[in-house]
Amino acid sequence: MNNPWREQSTVNPQRDNGHRRINNDVFRALMVAPLSGIEFRVVLCVIDRTWGFDKIEAYISFSQFSLATCLSRPSVNRAIKRLQEKRIIVIDKTPGRTGNRYLFNKHFDTWITGNTVFTSKHIGTSKHIGTLNGKHSATSTSKRATPSTVSTIESIYKKEKGKKYNYVN
């Protein structure tokens, strides 16, 4: 298929000019996570500053967040607090630094995102995403999910024979 807007564009981004590698399961979990637009922009900024530079964690100041997301400092501050409460980002406050150290929590089965429980490596299909109120899928439960009751990506990979799983972070 041809892109009708290609000829009007003044940019030609290519993979060679930089790209973000993100695991499909993590990407699908982000797609279905109930995040506000502001929270999503802040998460993308953390991913950009970390994984975009082949780092696991990075020091990011509020002014860098504001410039990257076009959001005010108070908006960024509120979003960061909510994302930390949801366990989507991890923050290390280092005294004497311009910014705090941020890490994106790729372990989406530990996220606290309302009633959604992420339980499978096939995230993105309603069959594998449960809700705690029991209305949407067979994987639902009436109790709050705990790490011991939720099948994690790591345990799924460990159970599969013949596959090597290199885990960092």
N, CA, C and O of each residue as an XYZ file, in Angstrom:
676
protein
N       0.849     -1.163      0.000
C       0.000      0.000      0.000
C       0.901      1.235      0.000
O       1.918      1.263      0.694
N       0.546      2.208     -0.742
C       1.280      3.467     -0.785
C       0.712      4.442      0.238
O      -0.499      4.501      0.450
N       1.579      5.186      0.852
C       1.177      6.197      1.812
C       0.892      7.493      1.041
O       1.802      8.056      0.434
N      -0.350      7.969      1.058
C      -0.673      9.169      0.294
C      -0.024     10.440      0.842
O       0.010     11.459      0.151
N       0.479     10.396      2.045
C       1.067     11.582      2.672
C       2.584     11.647      2.511
O       3.203     12.636      2.903
N       3.184     10.616      1.946
C       4.646     10.552      1.804
C       5.201     11.731      1.022
O       6.212     12.313      1.417
N       4.566     12.086     -0.065
C       5.092     13.160     -0.918
C       4.986     14.532     -0.277
O       5.732     15.440     -0.640
N       4.075     14.697      0.665
C       3.919     15.979      1.345
C       4.842     16.106      2.555
O       4.984     17.189      3.122
N       5.467     14.997      2.948
C       6.303     14.980      4.156
C       7.702     15.518      3.875
O       8.252     15.349      2.787
N       8.254     16.171      4.891
C       9.628     16.665      4.785
C      10.594     15.791      5.582
O      11.793     16.067      5.613
N      10.086     14.741      6.226
C      10.931     13.826      6.989
C      10.861     12.432      6.384
O       9.891     12.080      5.712
N      11.884     11.656      6.629
C      11.916     10.271      6.164
C      12.561      9.405      7.244
O      13.697      8.959      7.083
N      11.838      9.164      8.349
C      12.430      8.398      9.442
C      12.674      6.950      9.027
O      11.819      6.310      8.414
N      13.858      6.447      9.372
C      14.227      5.072      9.087
C      14.679      4.395     10.368
O      15.080      5.058     11.324
N      14.613      3.113     10.382
C      15.027      2.346     11.548
C      16.489      2.592     11.892
O      16.864      2.591     13.064
N      17.300      2.798     10.890
C      18.730      3.037     11.103
C      18.987      4.323     11.875
O      20.040      4.464     12.496
N      18.048      5.261     11.849
C      18.223      6.549     12.507
C      17.812      6.518     13.975
O      17.700      7.565     14.613
N      17.589      5.334     14.504
C      17.207      5.189     15.909
C      15.798      4.651     16.049
O      14.886      5.066     15.334
N      15.635      3.746     16.955
C      14.318      3.175     17.227
C      14.309      2.608     18.636
O      15.361      2.431     19.250
N      13.118      2.324     19.143
C      12.954      1.765     20.483
C      12.554      0.308     20.336
O      11.564     -0.009     19.677
N      13.320     -0.567     20.944
C      12.950     -1.983     20.950
C      12.121     -2.219     22.200
O      12.547     -1.896     23.309
N      10.935     -2.785     22.017
C      10.056     -3.055     23.150
C       9.418     -4.424     22.955
O       8.925     -4.741     21.872
N       9.430     -5.213     23.989
C       8.866     -6.549     23.953
C       7.381     -6.471     23.600
O       6.677     -5.572     24.061
N       6.907     -7.408     22.786
C       5.506     -7.402     22.354
C       4.541     -7.484     23.527
O       3.511     -6.809     23.528
N       4.860     -8.301     24.526
C       3.972     -8.433     25.685
C       3.869     -7.124     26.464
O       2.785     -6.736     26.898
N       4.994     -6.454     26.636
C       5.005     -5.173     27.333
C       4.217     -4.142     26.522
O       3.439     -3.369     27.080
N       4.422     -4.137     25.215
C       3.714     -3.206     24.339
C       2.200     -3.421     24.424
O       1.436     -2.461     24.524
N       1.776     -4.680     24.385
C       0.341     -4.982     24.471
C      -0.227     -4.618     25.836
O      -1.361     -4.151     25.937
N       0.563     -4.832     26.888
C       0.109     -4.453     28.234
C      -0.078     -2.947     28.324
O      -1.036     -2.477     28.936
N       0.837     -2.179     27.715
C       0.696     -0.718     27.701
C      -0.546     -0.292     26.911
O      -1.219      0.670     27.281
N      -0.843     -1.006     25.831
C      -2.008     -0.652     25.019
C      -3.313     -0.798     25.788
O      -4.240     -0.011     25.592
N      -3.394     -1.792     26.654
C      -4.654     -2.031     27.362
C      -4.668     -1.467     28.780
O      -5.706     -1.484     29.442
N      -3.536     -0.972     29.245
C      -3.488     -0.406     30.599
C      -4.345      0.854     30.667
O      -4.269      1.701     29.777
N      -5.147      0.983     31.699
C      -6.005      2.168     31.828
C      -5.211      3.378     32.321
O      -5.258      3.729     33.500
N      -4.491      4.001     31.409
C      -3.695      5.180     31.729
C      -4.339      6.414     31.108
O      -4.949      6.344     30.041
N      -4.192      7.538     31.790
C      -4.646      8.797     31.193
C      -3.653      9.175     30.101
O      -2.560      8.613     30.030
N      -4.023     10.104     29.269
C      -3.128     10.567     28.213
C      -1.837     11.136     28.768
O      -0.762     10.911     28.213
N      -1.941     11.870     29.858
C      -0.762     12.471     30.482
C       0.141     11.377     31.039
O       1.358     11.428     30.863
N      -0.449     10.382     31.715
C       0.346      9.275     32.246
C       1.051      8.527     31.119
O       2.219      8.161     31.246
N       0.348      8.305     30.033
C       0.925      7.588     28.905
C       2.105      8.359     28.315
O       3.126      7.763     27.972
N       1.970      9.662     28.197
C       3.069     10.478     27.675
C       4.289     10.420     28.583
O       5.422     10.363     28.104
N       4.062     10.435     29.884
C       5.175     10.363     30.834
C       5.841      8.989     30.765
O       7.068      8.901     30.807
N       5.048      7.907     30.658
C       5.619      6.566     30.514
C       6.471      6.489     29.248
O       7.579      5.951     29.275
N       5.959      7.023     28.145
C       6.733      7.010     26.900
C       8.030      7.795     27.045
O       9.051      7.422     26.468
N       7.993      8.868     27.805
C       9.211      9.649     28.046
C      10.228      8.834     28.830
O      11.419      8.862     28.519
N       9.769      8.108     29.845
C      10.681      7.264     30.625
C      11.270      6.171     29.729
O      12.470      5.904     29.781
N      10.433      5.547     28.916
C      10.925      4.517     27.988
C      11.929      5.122     27.009
O      12.952      4.508     26.706
N      11.639      6.309     26.521
C      12.551      6.974     25.584
C      13.904      7.243     26.221
O      14.941      6.969     25.617
N      13.901      7.776     27.430
C      15.154      8.158     28.094
C      15.945      6.945     28.607
O      17.149      7.039     28.847
N      15.266      5.820     28.771
C      15.957      4.623     29.254
C      16.228      3.674     28.089
O      17.350      3.622     27.585
N      15.225      2.933     27.661
C      15.415      1.937     26.608
C      15.870      2.576     25.302
O      16.582      1.943     24.522
N      15.472      3.815     25.052
C      15.873      4.505     23.832
C      17.369      4.768     23.757
O      17.915      5.001     22.679
N      18.022      4.729     24.904
C      19.472      4.926     24.951
C      20.173      3.668     25.469
O      21.293      3.733     25.975
N      19.500      2.526     25.334
C      20.029      1.235     25.786
C      20.432      1.255     27.253
O      21.470      0.717     27.638
N      19.585      1.892     28.067
C      19.805      1.931     29.504
C      18.588      1.336     30.205
O      17.489      1.317     29.652
N      18.791      0.860     31.401
C      17.683      0.330     32.196
C      17.050      1.440     33.017
O      15.842      1.433     33.254
N      17.862      2.392     33.450
C      17.372      3.497     34.272
C      18.063      4.776     33.827
O      19.128      4.733     33.211
N      17.455      5.910     34.139
C      18.040      7.192     33.733
C      17.620      8.291     34.694
O      16.534      8.249     35.272
N      18.496      9.274     34.856
C      18.163     10.481     35.611
C      17.389     11.397     34.685
O      17.847     11.722     33.590
N      16.203     11.816     35.133
C      15.355     12.698     34.329
C      14.841     13.806     35.240
O      14.287     13.530     36.304
N      15.021     15.042     34.833
C      14.531     16.173     35.618
C      13.101     16.520     35.182
O      12.650     16.106     34.114
N      12.404     17.282     36.020
C      11.050     17.713     35.664
C      11.065     18.583     34.415
O      10.144     18.511     33.601
N      12.101     19.407     34.254
C      12.169     20.249     33.052
C      12.359     19.384     31.808
O      11.830     19.718     30.747
N      13.100     18.283     31.912
C      13.239     17.378     30.764
C      11.908     16.711     30.444
O      11.541     16.585     29.276
N      11.177     16.281     31.482
C       9.839     15.717     31.266
C       8.941     16.744     30.586
O       8.250     16.424     29.619
N       8.950     17.974     31.089
C       8.088     19.025     30.544
C       8.408     19.310     29.087
O       7.502     19.439     28.263
N       9.694     19.408     28.765
C      10.090     19.664     27.379
C       9.722     18.507     26.456
O       9.247     18.728     25.342
N       9.937     17.294     26.907
C       9.685     16.124     26.062
C       8.195     15.875     25.838
O       7.801     15.395     24.775
N       7.363     16.197     26.832
C       5.935     15.875     26.752
C       5.040     17.079     26.481
O       3.846     16.924     26.225
N       5.618     18.277     26.536
C       4.836     19.530     26.395
C       3.776     19.643     27.489
O       2.676     20.143     27.250
N       4.113     19.180     28.677
C       3.208     19.256     29.814
C       3.798     20.179     30.870
O       5.012     20.378     30.928
N       2.928     20.740     31.705
C       3.404     21.593     32.796
C       4.048     20.725     33.888
O       3.778     19.528     33.990
N       4.889     21.348     34.683
C       5.543     20.616     35.773
C       4.533     20.008     36.755
O       4.708     18.859     37.162
N       3.476     20.747     37.149
C       2.499     20.128     38.055
C       1.806     18.902     37.436
O       1.540     17.922     38.132
N       1.516     18.960     36.133
C       0.899     17.811     35.452
C       1.841     16.622     35.439
O       1.432     15.488     35.687
N       3.106     16.889     35.147
C       4.111     15.828     35.144
C       4.246     15.240     36.546
O       4.309     14.020     36.701
N       4.290     16.080     37.551
C       4.434     15.632     38.934
C       3.272     14.723     39.342
O       3.491     13.671     39.941
N       2.034     15.125     39.021
C       0.865     14.296     39.353
C       0.912     12.958     38.622
O       0.622     11.916     39.211
N       1.275     12.985     37.346
C       1.336     11.751     36.555
C       2.400     10.806     37.100
O       2.180      9.598     37.174
N       3.546     11.349     37.478
C       4.623     10.522     38.024
C       4.175      9.860     39.323
O       4.452      8.680     39.542
N       3.495     10.596     40.174
C       2.998     10.027     41.432
C       2.012      8.891     41.168
O       2.085      7.840     41.803
N       1.087      9.108     40.223
C       0.105      8.062     39.895
C       0.780      6.834     39.280
O       0.417      5.702     39.599
N       1.757      7.053     38.404
C       2.460      5.929     37.774
C       3.274      5.141     38.795
O       3.399      3.921     38.689
N       3.819      5.831     39.772
C       4.558      5.142     40.829
C       3.593      4.328     41.685
O       3.907      3.199     42.063
N       2.414      4.889     41.996
C       1.402      4.158     42.767
C       0.921      2.925     42.006
O       0.619      1.895     42.610
N       0.851      3.032     40.687
C       0.413      1.912     39.845
C       1.537      0.918     39.579
O       1.324     -0.104     38.927
N       2.733      1.216     40.082
C       3.922      0.375     39.920
C       4.382      0.264     38.472
O       5.017     -0.726     38.107
N       4.083      1.232     37.657
C       4.511      1.209     36.259
C       5.906      1.804     36.122
O       6.675      1.395     35.252
N       6.233      2.759     36.970
C       7.597      3.280     37.009
C       8.130      3.157     38.438
O       7.373      3.145     39.409
N       9.445      3.068     38.530
C      10.126      3.010     39.819
C      11.015      4.239     39.898
O      11.708      4.580     38.939
N      10.990      4.903     41.053
C      11.746      6.148     41.218
C      12.729      5.999     42.361
O      12.395      5.491     43.431
N      13.956      6.453     42.110
C      14.978      6.519     43.146
C      15.349      7.985     43.309
O      15.940      8.587     42.412
N      15.003      8.549     44.442
C      15.288      9.960     44.700
C      16.684     10.082     45.284
O      16.933      9.678     46.420
N      17.578     10.635     44.508
C      18.962     10.787     44.934
C      19.206     12.235     45.319
O      19.059     13.124     44.480
N      19.578     12.498     46.573
C      19.845     13.876     46.986
C      21.046     14.451     46.236
O      22.032     13.758     45.987
N      20.940     15.720     45.885
C      22.039     16.399     45.216
C      22.059     16.223     43.710
O      22.963     16.736     43.051
N      21.099     15.519     43.145
C      21.033     15.333     41.693
C      19.992     16.271     41.106
O      19.055     16.682     41.791
N      20.160     16.605     39.831
C      19.204     17.467     39.140
C      17.857     16.782     38.988
O      16.811     17.414     39.132
N      17.887     15.501     38.700
C      16.647     14.763     38.532
C      16.674     13.467     39.308
O      17.724     13.043     39.790
N      15.535     12.846     39.428
C      15.449     11.544     40.067
C      15.815     10.468     39.051
O      15.820     10.713     37.845
N      16.120      9.284     39.552
C      16.431      8.164     38.671
C      15.142      7.382     38.445
O      14.457      7.019     39.401
N      14.811      7.122     37.173
C      13.568      6.456     36.793
C      13.862      5.143     36.095
O      14.846      5.010     35.366
N      12.988      4.175     36.333
C      13.058      2.874     35.703
C      11.645      2.492     35.298
O      10.715      2.649     36.089
N      11.466      1.995     34.087
C      10.172      1.496     33.643
C      10.043      0.057     34.112
O      10.914     -0.766     33.828
N       8.962     -0.260     34.832
C       8.721     -1.615     35.339
C       8.108     -2.460     34.235
O       6.909     -2.380     33.970
N       8.935     -3.266     33.598
C       8.447     -4.097     32.495
C       7.666     -5.315     32.980
O       7.095     -6.037     32.163
N       7.630     -5.553     34.266
C       6.891     -6.679     34.839
C       5.425     -6.278     35.007
O       4.970     -5.971     36.109
N       4.704     -6.289     33.893
C       3.338     -5.764     33.884
C       2.387     -6.559     34.757
O       1.310     -6.065     35.091
N       2.750     -7.773     35.135
C       1.880     -8.533     36.025
C       1.922     -7.995     37.453
O       1.125     -8.417     38.290
N       2.833     -7.075     37.743
C       2.891     -6.456     39.071
C       2.250     -5.075     39.079
O       2.148     -4.452     40.136
N       1.816     -4.586     37.919
C       1.183     -3.275     37.855
C      -0.146     -3.313     38.603
O      -0.840     -4.331     38.596
N      -0.493     -2.219     39.238
C      -1.804     -2.073     39.882
C      -2.599     -1.107     38.998
O      -2.432      0.110     39.082
N      -3.439     -1.654     38.174
C      -4.155     -0.837     37.186
C      -5.654     -1.034     37.325
O      -6.318     -1.494     36.397
N      -6.172     -0.688     38.470
C      -7.610     -0.831     38.681
C      -7.978     -2.291     38.784
O      -7.402     -3.021     39.591
N      -8.933     -2.730     37.976
C      -9.419     -4.101     38.030
C      -8.757     -5.025     37.022
O      -9.046     -6.222     37.021
N      -7.888     -4.522     36.171
C      -7.292     -5.362     35.142
C      -6.144     -6.178     35.715
O      -5.279     -5.646     36.411
N      -6.141     -7.475     35.419
C      -5.076     -8.376     35.836
C      -4.436     -8.937     34.576
O      -5.112     -9.573     33.768
N      -3.154     -8.711     34.402
C      -2.442     -9.210     33.239
C      -1.864    -10.570     33.597
O      -1.030    -10.668     34.497
N      -2.299    -11.632     32.901
C      -1.915    -12.966     33.332
C      -1.230    -13.817     32.284
O      -0.798    -14.920     32.620
N      -1.100    -13.397     31.062
C      -0.583    -14.294     30.047
C       0.410    -13.618     29.140
O       0.422    -12.393     29.023
N       1.253    -14.418     28.488
C       2.173    -13.857     27.507
C       1.413    -13.442     26.250
O       1.954    -12.725     25.408
N       0.171    -13.886     26.118
C      -0.649    -13.509     24.969
C      -1.524    -12.315     25.315
O      -2.705    -12.274     24.969
N      -0.950    -11.375     25.981
C      -1.692    -10.196     26.411
C      -2.275     -9.506     25.190
O      -1.627     -9.452     24.145
N      -3.443     -8.997     25.300
C      -4.062     -8.310     24.180
C      -5.306     -9.015     23.690
O      -6.097     -8.429     22.950
N      -5.497    -10.273     24.090
C      -6.723    -10.960     23.732
C      -7.594    -11.015     24.974
O      -7.096    -11.263     26.073
N      -8.883    -10.788     24.810
C      -9.778    -10.736     25.971
C      -9.779    -12.054     26.730
O     -10.108    -12.086     27.915
N      -9.414    -13.139     26.060
C      -9.363    -14.442     26.697
C      -8.319    -14.500     27.810
O      -8.442    -15.300     28.737
N      -7.300    -13.659     27.719
C      -6.202    -13.727     28.665
C      -6.119    -12.522     29.587
O      -5.211    -12.451     30.415
N      -7.025    -11.587     29.469
C      -7.034    -10.443     30.369
C      -8.267    -10.575     31.231
O      -9.386    -10.582     30.718
N      -8.081    -10.678     32.523
C      -9.204    -10.839     33.425
C      -9.514     -9.553     34.143
O      -8.716     -8.616     34.143
N     -10.665     -9.515     34.747
C     -10.994     -8.390     35.606
C     -11.378     -8.945     36.961
O     -11.845    -10.078     37.075
N     -11.181     -8.154     37.960
C     -11.471     -8.617     39.310
C     -12.955     -8.662     39.631
O     -13.354     -9.285     40.615
N     -13.781     -8.011     38.816
C     -15.212     -8.037     39.104
C     -15.911     -9.234     38.465
O     -17.116     -9.406     38.651
N     -15.185    -10.062     37.718
C     -15.731    -11.302     37.191
C     -16.645    -11.164     35.999
O     -17.327    -12.131     35.659
N     -16.700    -10.028     35.348
C     -17.651     -9.836     34.263
C     -17.081    -10.081     32.870
O     -17.847    -10.301     31.932
N     -15.766    -10.048     32.709
C     -15.244    -10.021     31.352
C     -14.549    -11.270     30.860
O     -14.499    -11.474     29.647
N     -14.012    -12.114     31.712
C     -13.287    -13.246     31.162
C     -13.197    -14.403     32.112
O     -13.458    -14.276     33.308
N     -12.820    -15.540     31.560
C     -12.708    -16.762     32.348
C     -11.538    -16.712     33.320
O     -11.501    -17.487     34.275
N     -10.599    -15.832     33.099
C      -9.446    -15.740     33.993
C      -9.723    -14.817     35.167
O      -8.815    -14.496     35.935
N     -10.954    -14.394     35.309
C     -11.299    -13.471     36.386
C     -11.284    -14.164     37.737
O     -11.386    -15.387     37.830
N     -11.155    -13.365     38.769
C     -11.198    -13.857     40.126
C     -11.884    -12.811     40.989
O     -11.818    -11.619     40.690
N     -12.532    -13.239     42.040
C     -13.217    -12.267     42.888
C     -12.277    -11.680     43.932
O     -12.620    -10.688     44.575
N     -11.103    -12.269     44.114
C     -10.140    -11.746     45.075
C      -9.095    -10.906     44.349
O      -8.933    -10.999     43.132
N      -8.409    -10.105     45.106
C      -7.301     -9.317     44.551
C      -6.178    -10.274     44.170
O      -5.800    -11.140     44.959
N      -5.648    -10.117     42.966
C      -4.589    -10.998     42.501
C      -3.300    -10.716     43.251
O      -2.972     -9.564     43.533
N      -2.582    -11.764     43.568
C      -1.276    -11.633     44.194
C      -0.247    -12.250     43.270
O      -0.600    -13.055     42.407
N       1.014    -11.893     43.428
C       2.034    -12.473     42.558
C       2.024    -13.993     42.543
O       2.372    -14.589     41.524
N       1.636    -14.641     43.638
C       1.623    -16.102     43.663
C       0.441    -16.668     42.877
O       0.501    -17.814     42.431
N      -0.636    -15.893     42.696
C      -1.798    -16.408     41.976
C      -1.795    -16.018     40.511
O      -2.604    -16.524     39.733
N      -0.908    -15.138     40.129
C      -0.874    -14.679     38.746
C       0.277    -15.362     38.031
O       1.414    -15.339     38.503
N      -0.023    -15.971     36.889
C       1.025    -16.601     36.085
C       1.868    -15.512     35.444
O       1.345    -14.660     34.726
N       3.147    -15.534     35.695
C       4.014    -14.487     35.173
C       4.670    -14.912     33.879
O       4.770    -16.102     33.580
N       5.111    -13.939     33.121
C       5.816    -14.206     31.878
C       7.049    -15.054     32.150
O       7.344    -15.979     31.394
N       7.778    -14.744     33.231
C       8.988    -15.486     33.545
C       8.677    -16.963     33.770
O       9.396    -17.827     33.270
N       7.609    -17.262     34.522
C       7.289    -18.661     34.787
C       6.824    -19.371     33.525
O       7.087    -20.562     33.360
N       6.148    -18.675     32.642
C       5.725    -19.274     31.378
C       6.944    -19.648     30.547
O       7.011    -20.750     30.001
N       7.902    -18.741     30.448
C       9.102    -19.031     29.675
C       9.902    -20.167     30.294
O      10.450    -20.999     29.572
N       9.978    -20.216     31.616
C      10.734    -21.267     32.274
C      10.106    -22.630     32.033
O      10.815    -23.634     31.967
N       8.780    -22.679     31.898
C       8.088    -23.942     31.677
C       8.244    -24.445     30.247
O       8.162    -25.648     30.003
N       8.467    -23.540     29.304
C       8.607    -23.954     27.909
C       9.956    -24.615     27.712
O      10.989    -24.051     28.071
N       9.946    -25.804     27.144
C      11.186    -26.541     26.965
C      11.913    -26.071     25.714
O      11.294    -25.699     24.716
N      13.231    -26.095     25.788
C      14.048    -25.790     24.625
C      14.219    -24.313     24.341
O      14.885    -23.953     23.370
N      13.642    -23.449     25.152
C      13.773    -22.012     24.924
C      14.706    -21.422     25.947
O      14.639    -21.756     27.131
N      15.570    -20.552     25.496
C      16.437    -19.834     26.413
C      15.821    -18.479     26.657
O      15.316    -17.838     25.735
N      15.862    -18.045     27.898
C      15.277    -16.761     28.250
C      16.314    -15.946     28.979
O      16.610    -16.212     30.144
N      16.867    -14.964     28.314
C      17.838    -14.086     28.927
C      17.081    -12.935     29.561
O      16.414    -12.158     28.878
N      17.192    -12.839     30.861
C      16.407    -11.868     31.597
C      17.321    -10.824     32.213
O      18.256    -11.152     32.944
N      17.041     -9.567     31.911
C      17.788     -8.446     32.488
C      16.781     -7.517     33.111
O      15.726     -7.255     32.534
N      17.106     -7.008     34.307
C      16.273     -6.024     35.016
C      15.409     -6.726     35.984
O      14.626     -6.089     36.689
